[in-house]
Structures are given as C-alpha cells and as structure tokens.
C-alpha cells in the first residue's frame, strides 16, 4: 500500500514538471485567434456650421491694413461718396488678398499731389497702414491750359517743368512721411489719356467747362511727369528704401490695341484696371516674401 502511494506521488510530480517546461502562450498567438479592435483616433473638434470661417494667416504673415490713396484713376468719385461707375484696381484686388487684411480706398477725384500731402494724416496715416499705395498725377499739370499755349498749340516747357517739379516735391513729402512709420510704398504712374485731351476753362463759378472742339497733345507733357516719377522711385531703390513702382503708363503702351483699356478719356476700363492690378499684386507678393 505504501509502495502504491509512493508510486502515485512520483507520477504526479513527473506530470507537473513536464507542464512547467512547455513555452507560455505568446500574445501574438492570442491575437491570431482573437478579432482585433480598430485603432481609435482622437476626436477632432468641428466648427459650428453657422460660424463663419476664420481667415487663415501663415505663421510668417500678419493681417495688414492696405491704404490706396489717389485721384479718380484709382476710383471714380470721392471716398466719402461711393461711385457706382468705373473700374477700380482695388475692387479687382480684394478677392486676391488675405481676408484678414483691411483694405481702404481713399480716392479723391480731381485732386493733386499737393492736396494729397496736406491731407495725408487723416486719409492715410491715421489708419496705421502696413502698406500704402499712392496714385497722383493726371490732374497735376492743370490740363491743356496748364502746359500749352492756346494760340500756337505748342507745349510750354518752362510751365511744364515747374509743375512737374512741384508734383515730385509733394510726392516725396508723402513718401517720406509714410517711410518714417516703417511702411512700404507703392507708386502708380498715371497712364496716357485716350487720344488728344479737350481744352478747358473755368466759368464765373469756377466750374470746369470742357471745350471738346479744341484739343491738345496732353500726353506729350504727361509723359514727362511719368518719367520724373520713375526717376524718383529709382532714387529710393538706389538707397534701398522700400518704394516700388507700378508703371501703368508702360502697361498701356504695351497694350495699345486691347479692348476695354479705357472707360472714357482718362479712367481705366475693365481690362486696363485688371492689368494694373495684376502688376500691383506681383509687387505686393514680392514684398511679403
């Protein structure tokens, strides 16, 4: 009996020892026969469908205030009374700009560079701009009577030179005031009139009266003003000042047969405004790099 018990005990010990020597079941063995759960993702919050999209700004970009300051070639009419006619480069540019940017059109038909300087503080600097575009010149020569002799229809060069010098003086005063705020400036030249320009005079109430039957080659004088603007901007560039040129005069010379370049004698048509806006945008994008 004791022999039997001893034998059974020995067999039990041998069986347990053989079990402990088997390799343990691996985790992969279990995964192979057990369905795996799909990996979970962190929940991404979604914007409310009624909330307007937030303007996106790259890490190196900040929203800017862009001020466009000039006469009716910038936009017909005055900033205080919005015009419903004409084509403006600002209206064309708005969809191309960052939605976070504030765009201000400060246009004043019939004004000159001198007036622009005298009213720069309230119309431009008060907005604390990040970029200023100035566009003056078409009115600065006072039309045909300002630079032509009526009896001979000849260009009065001494009158023209004085007016151009005066124009550049007030353009530089505007640019210097803006540069003092560490703000870049884009200058847009006037473009050629659409053919000869009608003579004009002031009536007893000092209103302009156009004489369409009598005209002058106004562009021959206006081109000299444009050349002076080019030289002015080139001087700033030589000193590495952030002043840039959109040469709309040259743009119009390069597209003499294009349709819709003019709305009338002196204001841009749809295609003319688009071409100027395209060049402005190229310069703007190079500034932001």
ZIUR-V38281 format. One record per residue. BURIAL is + if it has 9 or more other C-alpha atoms within 8 Angstrom, else -. Layout:
BURIAL
BURIAL
//
This chain:
-
-
-
-
-
-
-
-
-
-
-
-
-
-
-
-
-
-
-
-
-
-
-
-
-
-
-
-
-
+
+
-
-
-
-
-
-
-
-
-
-
-
-
-
-
-
-
-
-
-
-
-
-
-
-
-
+
-
-
-
-
-
+
+
+
+
+
+
+
+
+
+
+
+
+
+
+
+
+
-
-
-
+
-
-
+
+
+
+
+
-
+
+
-
-
-
-
+
-
+
+
+
+
-
+
+
+
+
+
-
+
+
+
+
-
+
+
-
-
+
-
-
+
+
+
-
+
-
+
+
+
+
+
+
+
+
+
-
+
+
+
-
+
+
+
+
+
+
+
-
-
-
-
-
+
+
-
-
+
+
-
-
+
+
-
-
+
+
-
+
+
+
+
+
+
-
-
+
+
-
-
-
+
+
+
+
+
+
+
+
+
+
+
+
-
+
+
+
+
+
+
+
-
-
-
-
-
-
-
-
+
-
-
-
+
+
+
+
+
-
+
+
+
+
+
+
-
+
+
+
-
+
+
-
-
+
+
-
-
-
-
+
+
+
+
+
-
+
+
-
+
+
-
-
-
-
-
-
-
+
+
+
+
-
+
+
+
+
+
+
+
+
+
+
+
+
+
-
+
+
+
-
+
-
-
-
-
-
-
//
